Amino acid sequence: MTIDFTNCTQLVNTYEGADFKRKVIYDGSVYMLKFGQKLESDEKKPLQASYSSAPVSEYLGSHIYEIAGLPVQETLLGTYNGKVVVACRDFIENLPDAQNYELIEFKKLENSFLDSSTAGGRTPLYDNLIAVFANHDALHDIRAEAENRYWKMFTVDALIGNFDRHAGNWGYILNKAENRIVGLAPVYDCGSCLYPQLNENAMEGLLADRESFEKRTMTFPTAALRLGKKKVHYHEFMLSAEGTKARAALGELLPKIDFEQIRNLIAQTPYLSDARREFYTRMVELRRDMILQPAYELFLEERKLEKESNVPDKRVTLKNEAQSAKTASMELSSQYCENHNRDQQR
């Protein structure tokens, strides 16, 4: 059953962000409707669609987060005046005492952190991110939970190819009366996953050319996290010295993710062509096998070494791990491709 939001009660829009939005009441709750944007033609972007599929990406990305076991904003897929929209249930305004609470994005904490080196930018710098988690006084009551949630988000974003988890796209719940952050906000804003601006001809081309699909998987998108001046590639970061906490989050999450459930989710989602369904399914599987699986194997090896080692000099040092990260990434990815090609020839 599909939902038509056209005749919902309209509220004055209070939402910000890039996409066109409307604020409505549906089934007794406040929802934000997000619309896909018309994309300007650009001869330099031949793979770009004429219209963004961000509503579908938001819906699928959010439900994949739910399958992974993370608290996530509730989303519904439907139409508004014939256009596909995603309805995101407002997790603040639907609280019984909503007037006492406010969403505080990580960016606002970063801007108030005196030692911050990236207060003016959207993309967090790794060292600054770690410093805010470790030292910002506003996170005192939820410090460990806040950092753990970030690395779990990073892991799921790696799976779904999210390129826009910038510092305004995750946050915390502020109790205004107590002037205290009292919890983590559910995951929200997943509309930049699953290549929302890629046209269907390009999807069909990638499905027909596995080598190109694998190459794109490894190179695009980058994560919304910087080491130095450059955004990191998911596969390199997950195998790096800096990626230790991301691997720990992966080690907890990956065994619990039901990929058959993800396949069923994609198969049952309305408004998708057969080519788009196949593309999304293959994309998630490739990203699991080429990005998450090598990092998970490294995580298991690290845990094994930790258990076997009782003296400090026998442990794998961060320096050695950093030096071998890129080599390990390429070798593990190459091994995956060779194994797959060999299986295809049998």
Buried (B, 14 or more C-beta within 10 A) or exposed (E): EEBEBEEBEEBEEEEEEEBBBBBBEBEEEBBBBBBBBEBEEEEEEEBBBEBBBBBBBBBBBBBBBBBBBBEBBBBBBBBBEEBBBBBBBBBBBEEEEEEEBBBBBBBBBBEBBEEBEBBEBEBBBBBBBBBBBEEBEBBEEBBEEBBBBBBBBBBBBBBBBBBBBBBBBBBBBBBEEEEEBEBBBBBBBBBBBBBBBBBEEBBBEBBEEBEEBBEBBBEEBBBBBBBEEEBBBBBBBBBBBBBBBBBBBBBBBBEEBEBEEBBEBBEEBEBBEEEBBBBBBBBBBBBBBBBBBBBBBBBEEBEEEEEEEEEEEEBBEEEEBBEBBBEBBBEBBEEBBEEBEEEEEE
